[in-house]
């Protein structure tokens, strides 16, 4: 027997069985409209970035609730902390229908920064000092600095152990102006920059307002724009 008739024979027997198996598989369930609205409600309060995933687990499926015309979910406690465990109320269309309630667990899966090595007090955080991990962000300490963007360039105010998250309370903007330092005060205008020397009367980090005394004895204020550099007019 040639290979072509044999192939036709196999297809004749296998194809009907394959079609019958596919027909017997359950169709993928369409998303529940109420669950979709609940997700939209949470996302309004808790927007996530493209690199994060919002996870919402209902205590029981929304479809198990009694019939409800045009359900409108809401947060009974609008100021409660998210993510975490949250109560969700549901208003139904029509007069006299009481609100229904569900419990949900809200979480965010995403990346966060940890110390690659022990960071000593006074060190300026650089990229090589950090490692990126992935996990449930709601399980991190409440004041954890998650993004490297909010950590890099900051100064450690206390020791940070290897592998630990970095707390906002353990970081500060590095000082760019020291009290009694000789600084340059710049005045800017359309097409010109005028600089004058002065003595800092305060210490300050980036964007801080600092008082200075000019060589003529005038007391002025400037915003810190760099190491020993200020911009006048603030």
N, C-alpha and C positions, 0 to 999 in steps of 0.2 A: 504494500500500500504506500502510495506517495505521501509526502508530508502535507500537501495541501488538503486532500480529503480528510486526513486525520485531524488537522487543525479545525476544519469546518465541523467535524463531529464533536470535538471538545467544546467549541463555542456553542453548539446547539444544546449541549447538556448543561453547561455552566452558566450561560447568560440568563436563562429563566430563573435559576436558583439565586443568582446575584440580585436580580431585580426584585424577587420576592423578599429577600433578606432586607434590602434597602427600604421596601415598602413597609416592612414590619418595624423599622426603627422609629422611636418617638421623635416627633419634630421638636426642634429647639424652641423652648418656651419664650414667648415675647416678654420683654421687660414689663413689670407691673407699673402702670401709670403713677400710682401713689408712691411707690418706691423711687421712681424717677423724680417726682416732685420733692421728696424728702432729700434726695441727693443734691438737687439744685438749691434747696434751702440751706443745707450745710455748707455748700461751696460758696454761697454768698457771704457767710460768716467766716469761712476758713478757706480762702483761696490758696491753691497750691501751685508750685512751679511745674514746668514741663518735666523736671527730673524727679518729681515726687508723685506718689500715688495715694489718693484718698481712699480709705477703707471704712465702710459703714456696715455694721452687722446689726440687724434688727433682732429684738428678743424673740419675735415670732413674725412669720411672713405677713406683710400688709394684706395679702389676699385673704387671710384667715379672719379679718375683721368683718363685722356685720356690714350689709350693704350700705353704701354711703354715696350720695349723689354729689358729684363735683368736689371731691375731698381737697381741702386746703390745709397743708401742714403748717405748723407754727411752733415757735419755741416758747413754752410757758415761762421760762426764766431767760430772757434775752441776753442778760449779762453773764450767764454762767460760762465757765472756762471751757474752751475747746482747744485741742481734742480731749477725749475722755468719755465717760458715760453720760448720756444726755437723755432727757425726757422730751418727747415730741408729741405735741397735741395735734388733733385733726378736727377741723371744722367741716361739717357737712351742710350742703345746701338744704334750705327748708327751715321753717320756723319750729322752734321747740325741740330741735335735736341737740342733745348734749354733746360736748366735745369728747372725742375718744383719745386715748393716750397709748403711746408705745415707748419702750425703752430701747436705746440704741447705743452701741459702742462705736466711737469715732476714733480713727487712728490715721497716722500718716507714715508711709514707708518712704524713706529717702536717705540722702547722704548727710553725714555730719563729720566734723573735724575732731581729731583727738591729738594729743601730744605724741609725736614719734619718739621723743626722748624726754628726760626730765628737763624742764625749763626753769632756770634759776631766776630769782627776783632781779629785776632791772634789765633783763634781756629784751631786745626788740624781736618780735615774732617774725620769722622769715619762712618762706615756703618749705625749706628742708626740715623745719622743726615739726611739721604737721603731717598727719596721715589721714586719709579719708576712709570712713567706715559706712556701712549701710545697715539700717535697722529701723525700728519703730521709734519715731521722733518723740512721741508722747511719753515714752519711758525715760527720757533724758531728764536731768534736773531742770527745774522750771526756768532758771536764769542761765541755761547753757547757751554759749555762743555757737551756733550751728554752722554758719557759712564761713568759709575761709576769707571771704571779702570783708567781714566784720572783725576779723582777727589779725590779718596780716598788717604789719606796721605798728601794732599796739605794743605796749610795754607791760611785762609781767610785774605785778606788785607783790607777788608771793610765789613760792615754788609750786610748780605744776607737775604732778607725777606722770611718768611715762604711761601712755595708754588711756589717760583720763580725758574727759571733755574739759573744755576751757570755759570757766564761768565769767560772765561779764564783770562780776565783782573782783575778779583776779586780774583784770586788764585795765589799762588807762592809756590815754593818748600820751605819747612821749613829749617831754618838755622841749620846746625849740628856743625858748627865751628864758634866761636865768636873770634873777634880780641883780642889778648893778652891772650887767653885761653891756658892752658897747654894741649898739644896734644901728641899723639904717632904717630911717622912716621915709617911705616913698609916697609922694602925692602924684596921682595920675589924672590926666585930662586928655581931651581929643588930640592925639598925635604927640604927646609929650609925657615925660616922667621927670619929676624933680625929687632928688634925694638929699637928705640931710642927716648928719650924725646926731645920735642921742644916747642917753643912758636909760636903761630899763629900770623902772621903779617896781615892777612886779615880775613874777615868773608866769609863763603861759605856754600852752600847747597850740597846735594848729587851730586857727579860727578864734582863739581867745582874744578878748579885748585887754590890752595892756597899757598902763600909763608909762610915759617916757618924759624925760627932761632934756630939752634941746640944749645946745651949747650956749644959747642966749638966755637960758634959765626958764624958758616957757614950758609949761606942763601941757602935754597933749596926750591923746589916746589913739591907739592904732590897733588894727586887727593883724594877728600873726599870720604871715603867709609863707614863712620858711625859716630856716635857721638864722636867727638874729636879723630877721627882716620883717618889717611891719608895713601895712598900708594905712595911710592917714585918711581922715574923713569919716570915721565911724564914731 
